[in-house]
Amino acid sequence: MCWHCYDFCGFRRSRFEGRRSKLCDATTVEGALLGSKTVRDPLFLVCGAICKNPPSEAAVMSRLLQQAGIQKQNILIEDESHNTLQSVRNCVRILRSLSGPREIVICSDTYHIPRCRWLFRLYGIRTRPGKVRRGRESNTSWRWGYYYLREVAALPWNTLIALMTRSPR
């Protein structure tokens, strides 16, 4: 691994199984792969626990990355978290254990990236958004609106919890 490399954090918090979940995972991985093309030895950190049935979302994204030619040693898996805040906290712990400066790129659904980036920022880690294709086409307007409203509602709650639980830097 080179001294300065990218970490692509892939977040999936899909509660849906089947086609939509697979499409979300593929879109997240596609965005991470696109952004990593110019990076020597990118490191991928994929997140997501088992929802209702195995495998975990992180394992699915890891498999997709490997099928795209990414070496297994360049993929870190965080599969213990069941929500975004847990994922961010666990990823922060993993990222802090790695040596060298890093640029963290967040790949998720477009409506979810701002909250992920904000939570990382609260824990002292700067990020940038990945270039991920919007999933709007595979959802109704009502469902897409619901996702945005859910993000708006979760932001103050997650902020409060993060501020109360983060350790001094």
Secondary structure as a PSIPRED ss2 file (coil, helix, strand):
# PSIPRED VFORMAT (PSIPRED V4.0)

   1 M C   1.000  0.000  0.000
   2 C C   1.000  0.000  0.000
   3 W C   1.000  0.000  0.000
   4 H C   1.000  0.000  0.000
   5 C E   0.000  0.000  1.000
   6 Y E   0.000  0.000  1.000
   7 D E   0.000  0.000  1.000
   8 F E   0.000  0.000  1.000
   9 C E   0.000  0.000  1.000
  10 G E   0.000  0.000  1.000
  11 F C   1.000  0.000  0.000
  12 R C   1.000  0.000  0.000
  13 R C   1.000  0.000  0.000
  14 S C   1.000  0.000  0.000
  15 R C   1.000  0.000  0.000
  16 F C   1.000  0.000  0.000
  17 E C   1.000  0.000  0.000
  18 G C   1.000  0.000  0.000
  19 R H   0.000  1.000  0.000
  20 R H   0.000  1.000  0.000
  21 S H   0.000  1.000  0.000
  22 K H   0.000  1.000  0.000
  23 L H   0.000  1.000  0.000
  24 C H   0.000  1.000  0.000
  25 D H   0.000  1.000  0.000
  26 A H   0.000  1.000  0.000
  27 T H   0.000  1.000  0.000
  28 T H   0.000  1.000  0.000
  29 V H   0.000  1.000  0.000
  30 E H   0.000  1.000  0.000
  31 G H   0.000  1.000  0.000
  32 A H   0.000  1.000  0.000
  33 L H   0.000  1.000  0.000
  34 L H   0.000  1.000  0.000
  35 G H   0.000  1.000  0.000
  36 S H   0.000  1.000  0.000
  37 K C   1.000  0.000  0.000
  38 T C   1.000  0.000  0.000
  39 V C   1.000  0.000  0.000
  40 R C   1.000  0.000  0.000
  41 D C   1.000  0.000  0.000
  42 P C   1.000  0.000  0.000
  43 L E   0.000  0.000  1.000
  44 F E   0.000  0.000  1.000
  45 L E   0.000  0.000  1.000
  46 V E   0.000  0.000  1.000
  47 C E   0.000  0.000  1.000
  48 G C   1.000  0.000  0.000
  49 A C   1.000  0.000  0.000
  50 I C   1.000  0.000  0.000
  51 C C   1.000  0.000  0.000
  52 K C   1.000  0.000  0.000
  53 N C   1.000  0.000  0.000
  54 P C   1.000  0.000  0.000
  55 P C   1.000  0.000  0.000
  56 S C   1.000  0.000  0.000
  57 E H   0.000  1.000  0.000
  58 A H   0.000  1.000  0.000
  59 A H   0.000  1.000  0.000
  60 V H   0.000  1.000  0.000
  61 M H   0.000  1.000  0.000
  62 S H   0.000  1.000  0.000
  63 R H   0.000  1.000  0.000
  64 L H   0.000  1.000  0.000
  65 L H   0.000  1.000  0.000
  66 Q H   0.000  1.000  0.000
  67 Q H   0.000  1.000  0.000
  68 A C   1.000  0.000  0.000
  69 G C   1.000  0.000  0.000
  70 I C   1.000  0.000  0.000
  71 Q C   1.000  0.000  0.000
  72 K H   0.000  1.000  0.000
  73 Q H   0.000  1.000  0.000
  74 N H   0.000  1.000  0.000
  75 I E   0.000  0.000  1.000
  76 L E   0.000  0.000  1.000
  77 I E   0.000  0.000  1.000
  78 E E   0.000  0.000  1.000
  79 D C   1.000  0.000  0.000
  80 E C   1.000  0.000  0.000
  81 S C   1.000  0.000  0.000
  82 H C   1.000  0.000  0.000
  83 N C   1.000  0.000  0.000
  84 T H   0.000  1.000  0.000
  85 L H   0.000  1.000  0.000
  86 Q H   0.000  1.000  0.000
  87 S H   0.000  1.000  0.000
  88 V H   0.000  1.000  0.000
  89 R H   0.000  1.000  0.000
  90 N H   0.000  1.000  0.000
  91 C H   0.000  1.000  0.000
  92 V H   0.000  1.000  0.000
  93 R H   0.000  1.000  0.000
  94 I H   0.000  1.000  0.000
  95 L H   0.000  1.000  0.000
  96 R H   0.000  1.000  0.000
  97 S H   0.000  1.000  0.000
  98 L C   1.000  0.000  0.000
  99 S C   1.000  0.000  0.000
 100 G C   1.000  0.000  0.000
 101 P C   1.000  0.000  0.000
 102 R E   0.000  0.000  1.000
 103 E E   0.000  0.000  1.000
 104 I E   0.000  0.000  1.000
 105 V E   0.000  0.000  1.000
 106 I E   0.000  0.000  1.000
 107 C E   0.000  0.000  1.000
 108 S C   1.000  0.000  0.000
 109 D C   1.000  0.000  0.000
 110 T C   1.000  0.000  0.000
 111 Y C   1.000  0.000  0.000
 112 H C   1.000  0.000  0.000
 113 I H   0.000  1.000  0.000
 114 P H   0.000  1.000  0.000
 115 R H   0.000  1.000  0.000
 116 C H   0.000  1.000  0.000
 117 R H   0.000  1.000  0.000
 118 W H   0.000  1.000  0.000
 119 L H   0.000  1.000  0.000
 120 F H   0.000  1.000  0.000
 121 R H   0.000  1.000  0.000
 122 L H   0.000  1.000  0.000
 123 Y C   1.000  0.000  0.000
 124 G C   1.000  0.000  0.000
 125 I C   1.000  0.000  0.000
 126 R C   1.000  0.000  0.000
 127 T E   0.000  0.000  1.000
 128 R E   0.000  0.000  1.000
 129 P E   0.000  0.000  1.000
 130 G C   1.000  0.000  0.000
 131 K C   1.000  0.000  0.000
 132 V C   1.000  0.000  0.000
 133 R C   1.000  0.000  0.000
 134 R C   1.000  0.000  0.000
 135 G C   1.000  0.000  0.000
 136 R H   0.000  1.000  0.000
 137 E H   0.000  1.000  0.000
 138 S H   0.000  1.000  0.000
 139 N C   1.000  0.000  0.000
 140 T C   1.000  0.000  0.000
 141 S H   0.000  1.000  0.000
 142 W H   0.000  1.000  0.000
 143 R H   0.000  1.000  0.000
 144 W H   0.000  1.000  0.000
 145 G H   0.000  1.000  0.000
 146 Y H   0.000  1.000  0.000
 147 Y H   0.000  1.000  0.000
 148 Y H   0.000  1.000  0.000
 149 L H   0.000  1.000  0.000
 150 R H   0.000  1.000  0.000
 151 E H   0.000  1.000  0.000
 152 V H   0.000  1.000  0.000
 153 A H   0.000  1.000  0.000
 154 A H   0.000  1.000  0.000
 155 L H   0.000  1.000  0.000
 156 P H   0.000  1.000  0.000
 157 W H   0.000  1.000  0.000
 158 N H   0.000  1.000  0.000
 159 T H   0.000  1.000  0.000
 160 L H   0.000  1.000  0.000
 161 I H   0.000  1.000  0.000
 162 A H   0.000  1.000  0.000
 163 L H   0.000  1.000  0.000
 164 M H   0.000  1.000  0.000
 165 T H   0.000  1.000  0.000
 166 R C   1.000  0.000  0.000
 167 S C   1.000  0.000  0.000
 168 P C   1.000  0.000  0.000
 169 R C   1.000  0.000  0.000
